[in-house]
Amino acid sequence: MAGALDGVKVLDLSWGIAGPLGVLLLAEQGADVIKVEPPGGDPFRSYSGYAVWNRSRRSVTVDLKNPEGQAAFMRLIDEADVVVEAFRPGVMDRLGIGYDALHERNSRLIYSSCPAYPEGHRLADRPGYDALVQASSGQQWEQPGWRMGPIFLHMPMPSMGAMFLVPTGILAALVAREETGSGQHVTTSLFQGALLFTTQIWQYVEKAPAAFHDLMGKSYPPGIHQQMLFEVADEKWVHASVMSGLIPTKSQDELLGLEDAPDPFAFMAMAPEEREQFTMKRRVAYKGHDRDVLVSNFQAHNHAIEAVITMEEALGAGATPHPQLLANNMVATVEDPELGTTTQIGVPINLQGTPGAIQGPQPMPGQHNAEIFGQLGYSESDIAKFSAVRA
Amino acid sequence: MPALDGVLVVDFGQYLAGPFGPMVLGDLGADVIKVEPVTGDGMRLAGKPFFGCQRGKRDIAVDLKTPDGLAIALELIERADIVHHNMTAGVASRLGIGFEDAKRVNPDVVYCNTWAYGLEGPLAHFGGLDPLYQASAGLEYEAGAAHTGNAPLYYRFGMCDAANAMLSVVGCLAALYHQRRTGEGQDLWTSLFDGGALFASDALLVDGEALARPRLDKGLHGVSACYRLYATQDGWIQIAAVKEVEWASLCALLGVPELADDARFAVVDLRADNRSELEALLEPLFLNKTSMFWTRALDEGGVPNEIPNDTNGGQQVLFDSDNVALGLVAEYEHPTMGKMRQFGELIGFSDTPGNIGGPPPRVGENTREILEWLGYTDDRIEKLSSDGVIYWPRADYAWTV
């Protein structure tokens, strides 16, 4: 069955994480994506995650600074619905393929830009790697850690936010185009991606009492959810949650084998020191339990809990995959042209009427030059000229 | 006119992963009606997280467990382009607003359920909170550098709630576009659990074995000697000396040009292999000068860098003149909490600008207006109110927000 975005043609000039991964969400709902790389290939190919973030698309290599290369690119633009780029503001204009030029060529084209910072911001000319936006946006200061000061976020938070904003903007513009018949320029940035995740916490509320801000405030040791992390046997960890939506059939303390456990109301009524003492008893009790046995016991009695594992373990490295990851069809085998047989995450959006699917592995640079440019009437020698690495 | 002008979203969600997606659709111009229990959204008590997911919506408070309340819900669904909620398995169908019920009154509806775990499978019947999915996707393990013996670390922004909501936005818009082209509606689902996995999508196995990827050091500074935070004389600096030329420039600026040609560090792979050795050499050099000295020097030398910004819990960002001028900040006035600020426009549109509406609504803020729109008479509305089927704010308003 065709995907929801069947027939939508996307040219992906983006690099890094947000663009390629945002485009992936479109590709796996049926969009036909062509990655447009510089001759020699995207310089970020060696990055971990690249093979996942750039799968489900074809690749052409073309030198956009070469007039013949640009002419060939313009032929692709004629047929495209969407173009995605992630350069600093102004770079595409200098190449002669900015929004105005492409809109004039194809008025139905949706042109998506995702630089590090929005155009017109004083930071717009700053270099734009993810960690730099973590720093400038304040994410690093906001993250509590095992020392004071800013903490490096292993998860590239600004990029992961922008990754959602890129396809959201494109799809909203596609919906609007059904009414207007016209394409437009859709812009977001890594900086706005970082803002996306602040929604529950970064607010100014004029008449709020101090406690309003304390609730979700930064603290040492790190806040309320952190206190639900427990070390179990063999230096492993679990994260227990307070809410499962289900009615527990045995209490946490019963399952831990703790005698003389107070009921929740008695616990809340305790003096802070007494409560802390009991919490310590709990922490000690957790350490006596095997992780996987504890997790299945807790779950069997309707307690929400997860083992703290690596994503590789969830995918099945050294063990069986997480059973829910399998149930969600999120463990995929992909034959990668560079890496061989790989296990990657599946498709995270589940349209039931038009199911999405992985469309294939990451392409090699220029793998589809002959196929795609050939269809436009270019000969092999033409293609070689504008796809060659410049001396 | 905004991109989603004329799109009606009926939002039965509560807490976070349900309501945040409709709020984003509202920012893009959709008309979002929040259908709230007469007892209030459970998240209202928490204040901030509630505010963060509700701006710009209209609100009708209805008891869906009464026949009259259900009838109102179905009349709204009949007019909806998108129905959206985060109820756990079976709840919507028991209430009479499951996908099959919705399709009966609105055959081409787009119907979205955001789950905790998923549609089926061993844990599908569980609800759950964001941190569980930070755990199951390996985010906490990596964030705390647990491989070094540290405890795992929770990211304090509700990442997986937001991921679930945003996946639902992308899914709903893809389904809406399909519906606009073919006339066919459908149901779709996303989950917190899958959202977490997407954040860790740089993980992959080759022949069943983990492929190495960069990890944090024990001190949580970064993922390589050239892509990390360094403590300075008076603070911190984040560097990103990614290219070879930047590495050479960094060595020169630090006064150790000989390191650039050192056999242990000559190329990026060697700098990764000998990372702790290299970091031990660089750390004391950064401590000799201030952050401002370093950012000026590194800028001059072409080495990407940034001083980490302490925003005082985001307040500075919400009052930053560039952010305000560019529309990245939204301000509106709440009836009891006064002026509120939150992030503004996340996506810019050249032709169909977004439309960030007013403050988060109070319980049943627009109940009367919405029922009048559905054709209910004043008498009928008063009767439903005295029967406790509907609610709108009056002197007995019991919530602070």
Chai-1 contact restraints between the chains, C-beta under 6 A:
chainA,res_idxA,chainB,res_idxB,connection_type,confidence,min_distance_angstrom,max_distance_angstrom,comment,restraint_id
A,A4,B,A174,contact,1.0,0.0,6.0,A-B,restraint_1
A,A4,B,A175,contact,1.0,0.0,6.0,A-B,restraint_2
A,A4,B,H178,contact,1.0,0.0,6.0,A-B,restraint_3
A,L5,B,A174,contact,1.0,0.0,6.0,A-B,restraint_4
A,L25,B,V170,contact,1.0,0.0,6.0,A-B,restraint_5
A,Q29,B,A174,contact,1.0,0.0,6.0,A-B,restraint_6
A,S48,B,D202,contact,1.0,0.0,6.0,A-B,restraint_7
A,S48,B,R213,contact,1.0,0.0,6.0,A-B,restraint_8
A,G49,B,D202,contact,1.0,0.0,6.0,A-B,restraint_9
A,V52,B,S201,contact,1.0,0.0,6.0,A-B,restraint_10
A,V52,B,L204,contact,1.0,0.0,6.0,A-B,restraint_11
A,P118,B,L326,contact,1.0,0.0,6.0,A-B,restraint_12
A,G120,B,L326,contact,1.0,0.0,6.0,A-B,restraint_13
A,H121,B,D322,contact,1.0,0.0,6.0,A-B,restraint_14
A,R122,B,D322,contact,1.0,0.0,6.0,A-B,restraint_15
A,P127,B,P304,contact,1.0,0.0,6.0,A-B,restraint_16
A,Y129,B,A240,contact,1.0,0.0,6.0,A-B,restraint_17
A,Y129,B,P304,contact,1.0,0.0,6.0,A-B,restraint_18
A,A131,B,Q238,contact,1.0,0.0,6.0,A-B,restraint_19
A,A131,B,A240,contact,1.0,0.0,6.0,A-B,restraint_20
A,L132,B,A240,contact,1.0,0.0,6.0,A-B,restraint_21
A,L132,B,E306,contact,1.0,0.0,6.0,A-B,restraint_22
A,A135,B,Q238,contact,1.0,0.0,6.0,A-B,restraint_23
A,A135,B,E306,contact,1.0,0.0,6.0,A-B,restraint_24
A,A135,B,P308,contact,1.0,0.0,6.0,A-B,restraint_25
A,S136,B,E306,contact,1.0,0.0,6.0,A-B,restraint_26
A,S136,B,N309,contact,1.0,0.0,6.0,A-B,restraint_27
A,G138,B,N309,contact,1.0,0.0,6.0,A-B,restraint_28
A,G138,B,T311,contact,1.0,0.0,6.0,A-B,restraint_29
A,G138,B,V317,contact,1.0,0.0,6.0,A-B,restraint_30
A,Q140,B,P308,contact,1.0,0.0,6.0,A-B,restraint_31
A,W141,B,P308,contact,1.0,0.0,6.0,A-B,restraint_32
A,W141,B,D310,contact,1.0,0.0,6.0,A-B,restraint_33
A,G145,B,L220,contact,1.0,0.0,6.0,A-B,restraint_34
A,W146,B,N150,contact,1.0,0.0,6.0,A-B,restraint_35
A,G149,B,W236,contact,1.0,0.0,6.0,A-B,restraint_36
A,P150,B,L229,contact,1.0,0.0,6.0,A-B,restraint_37
A,P150,B,W236,contact,1.0,0.0,6.0,A-B,restraint_38
A,P150,B,P308,contact,1.0,0.0,6.0,A-B,restraint_39
A,I151,B,L220,contact,1.0,0.0,6.0,A-B,restraint_40
A,F152,B,L220,contact,1.0,0.0,6.0,A-B,restraint_41
A,F152,B,H221,contact,1.0,0.0,6.0,A-B,restraint_42
A,F152,B,G222,contact,1.0,0.0,6.0,A-B,restraint_43
A,F152,B,L229,contact,1.0,0.0,6.0,A-B,restraint_44
A,H154,B,E142,contact,1.0,0.0,6.0,A-B,restraint_45
A,H154,B,A143,contact,1.0,0.0,6.0,A-B,restraint_46
A,H154,B,L216,contact,1.0,0.0,6.0,A-B,restraint_47
A,M155,B,L139,contact,1.0,0.0,6.0,A-B,restraint_48
A,M155,B,F199,contact,1.0,0.0,6.0,A-B,restraint_49
A,M160,B,F199,contact,1.0,0.0,6.0,A-B,restraint_50
A,F164,B,M166,contact,1.0,0.0,6.0,A-B,restraint_51
A,L165,B,L346,contact,1.0,0.0,6.0,A-B,restraint_52
A,L165,B,I347,contact,1.0,0.0,6.0,A-B,restraint_53
A,P167,B,V170,contact,1.0,0.0,6.0,A-B,restraint_54
A,T168,B,V169,contact,1.0,0.0,6.0,A-B,restraint_55
A,T168,B,V170,contact,1.0,0.0,6.0,A-B,restraint_56
A,G169,B,I347,contact,1.0,0.0,6.0,A-B,restraint_57
A,L171,B,L173,contact,1.0,0.0,6.0,A-B,restraint_58
A,L171,B,A174,contact,1.0,0.0,6.0,A-B,restraint_59
A,A172,B,A3,contact,1.0,0.0,6.0,A-B,restraint_60
A,A172,B,L4,contact,1.0,0.0,6.0,A-B,restraint_61
A,A172,B,L28,contact,1.0,0.0,6.0,A-B,restraint_62
A,L174,B,Y177,contact,1.0,0.0,6.0,A-B,restraint_63
A,V175,B,L176,contact,1.0,0.0,6.0,A-B,restraint_64
A,V175,B,Y177,contact,1.0,0.0,6.0,A-B,restraint_65
A,A176,B,A3,contact,1.0,0.0,6.0,A-B,restraint_66
A,A176,B,T352,contact,1.0,0.0,6.0,A-B,restraint_67
A,E178,B,R180,contact,1.0,0.0,6.0,A-B,restraint_68
A,Q184,B,F349,contact,1.0,0.0,6.0,A-B,restraint_69
A,Q184,B,S350,contact,1.0,0.0,6.0,A-B,restraint_70
A,Q184,B,D351,contact,1.0,0.0,6.0,A-B,restraint_71
A,H185,B,S350,contact,1.0,0.0,6.0,A-B,restraint_72
A,V186,B,F349,contact,1.0,0.0,6.0,A-B,restraint_73
A,T187,B,G348,contact,1.0,0.0,6.0,A-B,restraint_74
A,T188,B,I347,contact,1.0,0.0,6.0,A-B,restraint_75
A,Q192,B,L346,contact,1.0,0.0,6.0,A-B,restraint_76
A,L195,B,F343,contact,1.0,0.0,6.0,A-B,restraint_77
A,L196,B,L346,contact,1.0,0.0,6.0,A-B,restraint_78
A,F197,B,F157,contact,1.0,0.0,6.0,A-B,restraint_79
A,F197,B,A162,contact,1.0,0.0,6.0,A-B,restraint_80
A,T198,B,G314,contact,1.0,0.0,6.0,A-B,restraint_81
A,T199,B,G52,contact,1.0,0.0,6.0,A-B,restraint_82
A,Q200,B,P49,contact,1.0,0.0,6.0,A-B,restraint_83
A,Q200,B,G52,contact,1.0,0.0,6.0,A-B,restraint_84
A,Q200,B,G158,contact,1.0,0.0,6.0,A-B,restraint_85
A,W202,B,G314,contact,1.0,0.0,6.0,A-B,restraint_86
A,Q203,B,K48,contact,1.0,0.0,6.0,A-B,restraint_87
A,Q203,B,F51,contact,1.0,0.0,6.0,A-B,restraint_88
A,Q203,B,Q342,contact,1.0,0.0,6.0,A-B,restraint_89
A,Y204,B,L318,contact,1.0,0.0,6.0,A-B,restraint_90
A,Y204,B,R341,contact,1.0,0.0,6.0,A-B,restraint_91
A,V205,B,M337,contact,1.0,0.0,6.0,A-B,restraint_92
A,V205,B,M340,contact,1.0,0.0,6.0,A-B,restraint_93
A,E206,B,G338,contact,1.0,0.0,6.0,A-B,restraint_94
A,E206,B,K339,contact,1.0,0.0,6.0,A-B,restraint_95
A,K207,B,M337,contact,1.0,0.0,6.0,A-B,restraint_96
A,K207,B,G338,contact,1.0,0.0,6.0,A-B,restraint_97
A,F212,B,G47,contact,1.0,0.0,6.0,A-B,restraint_98
A,M216,B,K48,contact,1.0,0.0,6.0,A-B,restraint_99
A,G223,B,R156,contact,1.0,0.0,6.0,A-B,restraint_100
A,H225,B,P131,contact,1.0,0.0,6.0,A-B,restraint_101
A,H225,B,Y154,contact,1.0,0.0,6.0,A-B,restraint_102
A,Q226,B,Y154,contact,1.0,0.0,6.0,A-B,restraint_103
A,L229,B,P152,contact,1.0,0.0,6.0,A-B,restraint_104
A,W237,B,P152,contact,1.0,0.0,6.0,A-B,restraint_105
A,H239,B,P131,contact,1.0,0.0,6.0,A-B,restraint_106
A,H239,B,L132,contact,1.0,0.0,6.0,A-B,restraint_107
A,H239,B,A135,contact,1.0,0.0,6.0,A-B,restraint_108
A,S241,B,G128,contact,1.0,0.0,6.0,A-B,restraint_109
A,S241,B,L129,contact,1.0,0.0,6.0,A-B,restraint_110
A,S241,B,L132,contact,1.0,0.0,6.0,A-B,restraint_111
A,M243,B,L129,contact,1.0,0.0,6.0,A-B,restraint_112
A,S244,B,F126,contact,1.0,0.0,6.0,A-B,restraint_113
A,S244,B,G127,contact,1.0,0.0,6.0,A-B,restraint_114
A,G245,B,T88,contact,1.0,0.0,6.0,A-B,restraint_115
A,G245,B,G127,contact,1.0,0.0,6.0,A-B,restraint_116
A,A304,B,F126,contact,1.0,0.0,6.0,A-B,restraint_117
A,A304,B,G128,contact,1.0,0.0,6.0,A-B,restraint_118
A,A304,B,L132,contact,1.0,0.0,6.0,A-B,restraint_119
A,E306,B,L132,contact,1.0,0.0,6.0,A-B,restraint_120
A,E306,B,A135,contact,1.0,0.0,6.0,A-B,restraint_121
A,E306,B,S136,contact,1.0,0.0,6.0,A-B,restraint_122
A,V308,B,A135,contact,1.0,0.0,6.0,A-B,restraint_123
A,V308,B,E140,contact,1.0,0.0,6.0,A-B,restraint_124
A,V308,B,Y141,contact,1.0,0.0,6.0,A-B,restraint_125
A,V308,B,P152,contact,1.0,0.0,6.0,A-B,restraint_126
A,T310,B,G138,contact,1.0,0.0,6.0,A-B,restraint_127
A,T310,B,Y141,contact,1.0,0.0,6.0,A-B,restraint_128
A,M311,B,A137,contact,1.0,0.0,6.0,A-B,restraint_129
A,M311,B,G138,contact,1.0,0.0,6.0,A-B,restraint_130
A,M311,B,A200,contact,1.0,0.0,6.0,A-B,restraint_131
A,M311,B,A203,contact,1.0,0.0,6.0,A-B,restraint_132
A,E312,B,A203,contact,1.0,0.0,6.0,A-B,restraint_133
A,E312,B,A210,contact,1.0,0.0,6.0,A-B,restraint_134
A,L315,B,L205,contact,1.0,0.0,6.0,A-B,restraint_135
A,A317,B,L205,contact,1.0,0.0,6.0,A-B,restraint_136
A,A317,B,A210,contact,1.0,0.0,6.0,A-B,restraint_137
A,P323,B,P122,contact,1.0,0.0,6.0,A-B,restraint_138
A,Q324,B,Y117,contact,1.0,0.0,6.0,A-B,restraint_139
A,Q324,B,G121,contact,1.0,0.0,6.0,A-B,restraint_140
A,Q324,B,L123,contact,1.0,0.0,6.0,A-B,restraint_141
A,Q324,B,F193,contact,1.0,0.0,6.0,A-B,restraint_142
A,A327,B,G118,contact,1.0,0.0,6.0,A-B,restraint_143
A,A327,B,G121,contact,1.0,0.0,6.0,A-B,restraint_144
A,N328,B,G118,contact,1.0,0.0,6.0,A-B,restraint_145
A,N328,B,D194,contact,1.0,0.0,6.0,A-B,restraint_146
A,M330,B,D194,contact,1.0,0.0,6.0,A-B,restraint_147
A,M330,B,A197,contact,1.0,0.0,6.0,A-B,restraint_148
A,L339,B,V206,contact,1.0,0.0,6.0,A-B,restraint_149
A,G340,B,V206,contact,1.0,0.0,6.0,A-B,restraint_150
A,T341,B,D207,contact,1.0,0.0,6.0,A-B,restraint_151
A,T342,B,L204,contact,1.0,0.0,6.0,A-B,restraint_152
A,T342,B,V206,contact,1.0,0.0,6.0,A-B,restraint_153
A,T343,B,L205,contact,1.0,0.0,6.0,A-B,restraint_154
A,Q344,B,L204,contact,1.0,0.0,6.0,A-B,restraint_155
A,I345,B,A197,contact,1.0,0.0,6.0,A-B,restraint_156
A,I345,B,S201,contact,1.0,0.0,6.0,A-B,restraint_157
A,P348,B,L167,contact,1.0,0.0,6.0,A-B,restraint_158
A,P348,B,D194,contact,1.0,0.0,6.0,A-B,restraint_159
A,P348,B,L198,contact,1.0,0.0,6.0,A-B,restraint_160
A,I349,B,L167,contact,1.0,0.0,6.0,A-B,restraint_161
A,I349,B,G171,contact,1.0,0.0,6.0,A-B,restraint_162
A,I349,B,T190,contact,1.0,0.0,6.0,A-B,restraint_163
A,N350,B,L188,contact,1.0,0.0,6.0,A-B,restraint_164
A,N350,B,W189,contact,1.0,0.0,6.0,A-B,restraint_165
A,L351,B,A175,contact,1.0,0.0,6.0,A-B,restraint_166
A,L351,B,L188,contact,1.0,0.0,6.0,A-B,restraint_167
A,Q352,B,Q186,contact,1.0,0.0,6.0,A-B,restraint_168
A,Q352,B,D187,contact,1.0,0.0,6.0,A-B,restraint_169
A,G353,B,Q186,contact,1.0,0.0,6.0,A-B,restraint_170
A,T354,B,H178,contact,1.0,0.0,6.0,A-B,restraint_171
